[in-house]
Amino acid sequence: MESGGVGVEPGGEWGWPDRSLLGVLPAPARAELLGLGSELTFGSGGVLLTEGATDRHLYVILSGFAKVTATVENGQESLLAVRVGGDSVGEMAALDGAPRSAGVVACGPLRARVIGPDALRGLMMRRPEVAMALTRIVADRLRWANRRRLDFRGYTVKVRLARLLVELAVAYGRPRSGGGHVIGFQLTQPELAALTGAAETTVHKGLRDLRDEGLLSTGYRTTTVHDLARLARVAELAEPVVPPVPRRPRGSAEERP
């Protein structure tokens, strides 16, 4: 990871992120979902999904994180999003049967459950809450992409970077002893630049400014947001930010069906 990137291992004793598929499903439906298909492991750079492929299976990430990429008109690869333990990937092709709109690659060791389209369809018929959760996830991701496009046109790079960091902290962060919130995956400066639609040098300056203002600190595989509320003000967010709160550990008595 490059100096000044974003990072931390997802998962651990923190449960599934609240906005992920596994985080939003009730325990019985989650248990049934995880009973389907088979478990696969990937090393760093392992390909889960290939852009343009016609397969229709769904992956549910159990641990680790992955990057979602697509090829732009000039042939270069662009980072679209990140996915962590608890997230699903491949749901659009699984739902509509169209070719894959993006590729997904593991970043470090990753475990995932792969579920075929027929098994998924059967589960959605038995468990309407699974169908509703997948529909909500697709809608949330469309809204996220629309916000990014609007941010590119309406805000400075520093504001766009602050907005991205607030979203990542709220979606994937965990409180740190002594204050602040740790973001739960690793991104390099070029990848932050791709997600904010900015030049890498400008992102480097934006991160430096935010560090100098005491809003965040970076280290090996870690980024800590020290003051989420103040970072949200820098991000010019009109809505109040709800900080992440501890979730039940995976496998606890409350989580078992």
C-alpha positions, 0 to 999 in steps of 0.5 A: 500500500502506498503511503497515505492510502486507506486501510484496515482488515475488515471483519474480525469481532466486528460483525457484518457491515450494516449495509452489506447483504449479510448485515441486513438479512435476518439471521434465519435468511442469512443462515439459509443463504450461507448454506447454499453453494460452496466456499472458495478462497482467493489470494491477492489478485484472484479474479472473482468476476470478469467484465463482459462474462456471461456467468450468473452466479453470485458471490458473498464475501465472507472475509477480506475485501475486493475491488470492483473495476471496469474498462473505460473507453481509452482501455484503462482500468478504473476503480468503481468501488470496494467490497468487504466481508458481508458484501455481495458481488455479481448480483446484477447479472444474477438478477437480470442475466446480462453480461457482467458490467464490471470485474471483481478482484481480491485484494489479499486473502479472501473467502467467499461463498459462490451461489448459482443462479438457480439456487439463488432464485429458489431462495428468493422465492422461499425468502422474499426478504432476500429478494428485497435485500438484493434489490435494496443493495442494487438501488443503494449502489446506483444512488452511490454512483449518482452521488459520485458523478454529481460530486465530480461536477459540484465540489473541490477535490478536498470536499469530494475526498472528505465525502468519500471518507465519511461514507466509508467510515459510516459504512465500514468503520469501527470505533477506536479506543481513545476516539475516532473511527477506523475504516475497514479496508485498504485503498491506495492514493491512485485508487482514492483518485479514481473514486473521487475523479481527481488527479493523484497529486491533488488527492495527495495534497487533500490527504495531507491537508486533512492530516494537518487539520487533525481530521485523520491519520494514516499508517501501515494498513490503517486510516483513522478518522479522528473527528467524523462530525468535523470531517462531515462539515468539511465534506459540506454534508447537509444531513447529519452523520450517524457514526458507526456503532459496535455490532454483534460478533459473527456467530454469537448466540443472537446471530444464530437462527 
